Amino acid sequence: QVQLVESGGGLVQAGGSLRLSCEVSGRTFRSNTMGWFRQAPGKERQFVAAITWSGGSTYYLDSVKGRFTISRDNAKSAVYLQMSSLKPEDTAVYYCNTSPALWAWGQGTQVTVSL
């Protein structure tokens, strides 16, 4: 079975940066478009970013364009999210999955952005 392990979250001040990592085990994800999603308290989970299997195409939520960068390393079965110029509204639990989401969700990693 697939296991998704997200890491790299934390508490950061507005304007700061974080790099999230997601390790995939249990099956290859080489052929899948992978994505990052987030869920803020009291809100539904939303799409944040996605990257095709080759890394040739990326997609972003409008509010994170120019601030977040998604990347992947197929040899390591890992996907990353570099987040810069963070805002309080980016506060959420961040998850990785295929895009659209096909696998069971991992535990996520908490990102908290303070003023």
Beta strands, then each sheet from edge to edge (+ up, - down):
strand 1: 3-7
strand 2: 10-13
strand 3: 18-25
strand 4: 34-39
strand 5: 46-51
strand 6: 58-60
strand 7: 68-73
strand 8: 78-83
strand 9: 92-98
strand 10: 109-114
sheet 1: 1+ 3- 8+ 7-
sheet 2: 2+ 10+ 9- 4+ 5- 6+
end
